């Protein structure tokens, strides 16, 4: 019996080893790590597109789109007074060369205004060949990363083709991959060797327990700290600051026009109010999540003040898109991996006429609620949902966007 158990354990270990060797590339960067209410009610991404998804090393690629800063910002999440827009990558496979917010280049963190809409653009350059899952994301101070929609990028070519040369303010062209590398290695080795020598100098003496016993015996302090020890300590105490000040003065003399790293906070106002703002208003009256059906049911009141009929075409939340199959509206996203093409259904699919106010039920149904861990919302202390509702003009195809939010009531049958 014992031998059989050993054989079974060995077989299981072999199978697990084979499974480990064949694990596919990780497809996520922590999108599901944050609580659903943070992902749904902070940064609401839309119209995110990449200009290409296959390119060579040293070739540029850009991602652009828009995001809405939710008005119903969670109480438990600090306000977005400092947020940093970046790209999530599995290592240094790309470098960021340009970044824009509302058409303005910016380098630092930025203060965002709840209720505002912004457009963004990030330009990147391929560095290492491979196939990678990439996301734009906002790093919110004291809250964490809120990921935008991810796509697979394929970088071809050879790593040796990569070049990262820039022109300094003095007009000198330098290679950022190697510039200052030798100097950095020298000083790391210098301080490492100095610290090691200082540590070894004292480690040759009795350590904690022998030292304690010697002190308890009394009268042996001179054997623990000798005059040479004091002399070397004084030399270190004076020599290290003098060396640092001298080298700093040499550096300033050699590079008089150096600009320090910036720590300011950019202030970029949101986009101006759209012409369509207030033309079509949506008020969320109730939201229920039906657990067995994996569906979110909204009761909304739509007020159409436009001159043409409008129809609801899409609901988007936490990068998941639920589309109305009965409306042939152009989907604005690049990726279809997070899209339920028949996930949105309406109790009354008829267009909402000009001047009409209609209370209607909208159902967003798909397994994404479970696979993306959005159904955990019903177990959160802040059990509210948020997202963007897209409505389309039936005549001109103009698009109206409304940010909706409501407390969620779970239904178990």
PEJOVEN-V338524 format. One record per run of one state. SS is the DSSP state (A for helix, B for strand, O for the rest). FROM is the first residue (numbers start at 1). TO is the last residue. If there is no record, write none. Layout:
SS;FROM;TO, SS;FROM;TO
//
This chain:
O;1;1, A;2;21, O;22;35, A;36;40, O;41;42, B;43;50, O;51;53, B;54;56, O;57;59, B;60;69, O;70;82, B;83;88, O;89;93, B;94;101, O;102;103, B;104;105, O;106;108, B;109;111, O;112;116, B;117;126, O;127;129, B;130;140, O;141;143, B;144;156, O;157;158, A;159;161, O;162;164, B;165;167, O;168;172, B;173;175, O;176;180, A;181;203, O;204;207, A;208;217, O;218;220, A;221;224, O;225;226, A;227;254, O;255;264, B;265;267, O;268;279, B;280;290, O;291;294, B;295;304, O;305;309, B;310;317, O;318;319, B;320;324, O;325;338, B;339;346, O;347;351, B;352;352, O;353;356, B;357;365, O;366;367, A;368;371, O;372;373, A;374;379, O;380;383, B;384;393, O;394;398, B;399;411, O;412;413
//
